[in-house]
Amino acid sequence: MVMKMRKAVIKIAHNMSDETYNMLCNGITEKFGSDIEFEKITDNSVIGGFILSLDGVIYDNSIRTQLKRLKKHIAN
């Protein structure tokens, strides 16, 4: 039986090291399973962190989104 690979698209900042990217992929594999094929996209709008798209779900762990959440929290 052939296992179908799921596709994960990871948007990262241009300055993320290969070591950090590999650790990120390993963590995603541990959390979601080993049947994942990764596509890396370097995006200048990502100033830090990453944005993961997997199984139709977006996991936004970018610095920009974290700052927006913090601003909203402080405003309330």
PyMOL CGO cylinders between C-alpha atoms (Angstrom):
from pymol import cmd
from pymol.cgo import CYLINDER

trace = [
    CYLINDER, 0.00, 0.00, 0.00, 1.40, 3.38, -1.00, 0.3, 1, 1, 1, 1, 1, 1,
    CYLINDER, 1.40, 3.38, -1.00, 1.06, 6.13, 1.58, 0.3, 1, 1, 1, 1, 1, 1,
    CYLINDER, 1.06, 6.13, 1.58, -0.17, 9.42, 0.12, 0.3, 1, 1, 1, 1, 1, 1,
    CYLINDER, -0.17, 9.42, 0.12, 2.04, 12.36, 1.07, 0.3, 1, 1, 1, 1, 1, 1,
    CYLINDER, 2.04, 12.36, 1.07, 0.42, 15.47, 2.51, 0.3, 1, 1, 1, 1, 1, 1,
    CYLINDER, 0.42, 15.47, 2.51, 1.82, 18.82, 1.45, 0.3, 1, 1, 1, 1, 1, 1,
    CYLINDER, 1.82, 18.82, 1.45, 2.92, 21.46, 3.94, 0.3, 1, 1, 1, 1, 1, 1,
    CYLINDER, 2.92, 21.46, 3.94, 3.76, 24.94, 2.66, 0.3, 1, 1, 1, 1, 1, 1,
    CYLINDER, 3.76, 24.94, 2.66, 5.94, 26.95, 5.03, 0.3, 1, 1, 1, 1, 1, 1,
    CYLINDER, 5.94, 26.95, 5.03, 6.46, 30.67, 4.50, 0.3, 1, 1, 1, 1, 1, 1,
    CYLINDER, 6.46, 30.67, 4.50, 9.56, 31.88, 6.31, 0.3, 1, 1, 1, 1, 1, 1,
    CYLINDER, 9.56, 31.88, 6.31, 11.64, 35.01, 6.64, 0.3, 1, 1, 1, 1, 1, 1,
    CYLINDER, 11.64, 35.01, 6.64, 14.59, 35.29, 4.28, 0.3, 1, 1, 1, 1, 1, 1,
    CYLINDER, 14.59, 35.29, 4.28, 17.03, 35.18, 7.19, 0.3, 1, 1, 1, 1, 1, 1,
    CYLINDER, 17.03, 35.18, 7.19, 15.87, 31.89, 8.76, 0.3, 1, 1, 1, 1, 1, 1,
    CYLINDER, 15.87, 31.89, 8.76, 18.85, 29.53, 8.95, 0.3, 1, 1, 1, 1, 1, 1,
    CYLINDER, 18.85, 29.53, 8.95, 18.75, 26.06, 7.41, 0.3, 1, 1, 1, 1, 1, 1,
    CYLINDER, 18.75, 26.06, 7.41, 19.27, 24.62, 10.89, 0.3, 1, 1, 1, 1, 1, 1,
    CYLINDER, 19.27, 24.62, 10.89, 16.20, 26.43, 12.25, 0.3, 1, 1, 1, 1, 1, 1,
    CYLINDER, 16.20, 26.43, 12.25, 14.14, 25.45, 9.19, 0.3, 1, 1, 1, 1, 1, 1,
    CYLINDER, 14.14, 25.45, 9.19, 15.11, 21.78, 9.64, 0.3, 1, 1, 1, 1, 1, 1,
    CYLINDER, 15.11, 21.78, 9.64, 14.18, 21.92, 13.34, 0.3, 1, 1, 1, 1, 1, 1,
    CYLINDER, 14.18, 21.92, 13.34, 10.82, 23.44, 12.36, 0.3, 1, 1, 1, 1, 1, 1,
    CYLINDER, 10.82, 23.44, 12.36, 10.17, 20.67, 9.83, 0.3, 1, 1, 1, 1, 1, 1,
    CYLINDER, 10.17, 20.67, 9.83, 11.13, 18.02, 12.39, 0.3, 1, 1, 1, 1, 1, 1,
    CYLINDER, 11.13, 18.02, 12.39, 8.71, 19.53, 14.92, 0.3, 1, 1, 1, 1, 1, 1,
    CYLINDER, 8.71, 19.53, 14.92, 5.90, 19.60, 12.37, 0.3, 1, 1, 1, 1, 1, 1,
    CYLINDER, 5.90, 19.60, 12.37, 6.62, 15.97, 11.48, 0.3, 1, 1, 1, 1, 1, 1,
    CYLINDER, 6.62, 15.97, 11.48, 6.51, 14.97, 15.16, 0.3, 1, 1, 1, 1, 1, 1,
    CYLINDER, 6.51, 14.97, 15.16, 3.20, 16.79, 15.69, 0.3, 1, 1, 1, 1, 1, 1,
    CYLINDER, 3.20, 16.79, 15.69, 1.36, 15.94, 12.46, 0.3, 1, 1, 1, 1, 1, 1,
    CYLINDER, 1.36, 15.94, 12.46, 2.99, 12.72, 11.20, 0.3, 1, 1, 1, 1, 1, 1,
    CYLINDER, 2.99, 12.72, 11.20, 5.77, 11.64, 8.90, 0.3, 1, 1, 1, 1, 1, 1,
    CYLINDER, 5.77, 11.64, 8.90, 3.67, 11.60, 5.72, 0.3, 1, 1, 1, 1, 1, 1,
    CYLINDER, 3.67, 11.60, 5.72, 4.39, 15.28, 4.98, 0.3, 1, 1, 1, 1, 1, 1,
    CYLINDER, 4.39, 15.28, 4.98, 6.21, 16.75, 2.01, 0.3, 1, 1, 1, 1, 1, 1,
    CYLINDER, 6.21, 16.75, 2.01, 7.50, 20.27, 2.69, 0.3, 1, 1, 1, 1, 1, 1,
    CYLINDER, 7.50, 20.27, 2.69, 7.59, 23.25, 0.37, 0.3, 1, 1, 1, 1, 1, 1,
    CYLINDER, 7.59, 23.25, 0.37, 9.59, 26.24, 1.60, 0.3, 1, 1, 1, 1, 1, 1,
    CYLINDER, 9.59, 26.24, 1.60, 8.69, 29.74, 0.46, 0.3, 1, 1, 1, 1, 1, 1,
    CYLINDER, 8.69, 29.74, 0.46, 10.84, 32.70, 1.43, 0.3, 1, 1, 1, 1, 1, 1,
    CYLINDER, 10.84, 32.70, 1.43, 8.53, 35.69, 1.89, 0.3, 1, 1, 1, 1, 1, 1,
    CYLINDER, 8.53, 35.69, 1.89, 9.84, 39.20, 2.57, 0.3, 1, 1, 1, 1, 1, 1,
    CYLINDER, 9.84, 39.20, 2.57, 6.59, 40.10, 4.35, 0.3, 1, 1, 1, 1, 1, 1,
    CYLINDER, 6.59, 40.10, 4.35, 7.43, 37.52, 7.04, 0.3, 1, 1, 1, 1, 1, 1,
    CYLINDER, 7.43, 37.52, 7.04, 9.78, 39.39, 9.37, 0.3, 1, 1, 1, 1, 1, 1,
    CYLINDER, 9.78, 39.39, 9.37, 10.25, 36.43, 11.68, 0.3, 1, 1, 1, 1, 1, 1,
    CYLINDER, 10.25, 36.43, 11.68, 8.59, 33.17, 12.62, 0.3, 1, 1, 1, 1, 1, 1,
    CYLINDER, 8.59, 33.17, 12.62, 6.65, 31.22, 10.03, 0.3, 1, 1, 1, 1, 1, 1,
    CYLINDER, 6.65, 31.22, 10.03, 3.27, 30.63, 8.42, 0.3, 1, 1, 1, 1, 1, 1,
    CYLINDER, 3.27, 30.63, 8.42, 2.35, 26.99, 7.85, 0.3, 1, 1, 1, 1, 1, 1,
    CYLINDER, 2.35, 26.99, 7.85, -0.40, 25.75, 5.54, 0.3, 1, 1, 1, 1, 1, 1,
    CYLINDER, -0.40, 25.75, 5.54, -1.29, 22.09, 6.09, 0.3, 1, 1, 1, 1, 1, 1,
    CYLINDER, -1.29, 22.09, 6.09, -4.48, 20.16, 5.40, 0.3, 1, 1, 1, 1, 1, 1,
    CYLINDER, -4.48, 20.16, 5.40, -6.35, 23.37, 4.53, 0.3, 1, 1, 1, 1, 1, 1,
    CYLINDER, -6.35, 23.37, 4.53, -5.48, 25.00, 7.87, 0.3, 1, 1, 1, 1, 1, 1,
    CYLINDER, -5.48, 25.00, 7.87, -3.22, 28.05, 8.27, 0.3, 1, 1, 1, 1, 1, 1,
    CYLINDER, -3.22, 28.05, 8.27, -0.98, 28.14, 11.36, 0.3, 1, 1, 1, 1, 1, 1,
    CYLINDER, -0.98, 28.14, 11.36, 0.33, 31.71, 11.60, 0.3, 1, 1, 1, 1, 1, 1,
    CYLINDER, 0.33, 31.71, 11.60, 3.22, 31.97, 14.01, 0.3, 1, 1, 1, 1, 1, 1,
    CYLINDER, 3.22, 31.97, 14.01, 4.76, 35.02, 12.40, 0.3, 1, 1, 1, 1, 1, 1,
    CYLINDER, 4.76, 35.02, 12.40, 6.13, 37.96, 14.36, 0.3, 1, 1, 1, 1, 1, 1,
    CYLINDER, 6.13, 37.96, 14.36, 3.72, 40.28, 12.55, 0.3, 1, 1, 1, 1, 1, 1,
    CYLINDER, 3.72, 40.28, 12.55, 0.69, 38.32, 13.78, 0.3, 1, 1, 1, 1, 1, 1,
    CYLINDER, 0.69, 38.32, 13.78, 2.09, 38.07, 17.30, 0.3, 1, 1, 1, 1, 1, 1,
    CYLINDER, 2.09, 38.07, 17.30, 2.56, 41.86, 17.37, 0.3, 1, 1, 1, 1, 1, 1,
    CYLINDER, 2.56, 41.86, 17.37, -1.02, 42.38, 16.13, 0.3, 1, 1, 1, 1, 1, 1,
    CYLINDER, -1.02, 42.38, 16.13, -2.33, 40.13, 18.91, 0.3, 1, 1, 1, 1, 1, 1,
    CYLINDER, -2.33, 40.13, 18.91, -0.26, 41.99, 21.49, 0.3, 1, 1, 1, 1, 1, 1,
    CYLINDER, -0.26, 41.99, 21.49, -1.51, 45.37, 20.23, 0.3, 1, 1, 1, 1, 1, 1,
    CYLINDER, -1.51, 45.37, 20.23, -5.12, 44.15, 20.40, 0.3, 1, 1, 1, 1, 1, 1,
    CYLINDER, -5.12, 44.15, 20.40, -4.57, 42.79, 23.91, 0.3, 1, 1, 1, 1, 1, 1,
    CYLINDER, -4.57, 42.79, 23.91, -3.05, 46.05, 25.13, 0.3, 1, 1, 1, 1, 1, 1,
    CYLINDER, -3.05, 46.05, 25.13, -5.87, 48.08, 23.57, 0.3, 1, 1, 1, 1, 1, 1,
    CYLINDER, -5.87, 48.08, 23.57, -8.48, 46.07, 25.48, 0.3, 1, 1, 1, 1, 1, 1,
]
cmd.load_cgo(trace, "trace")
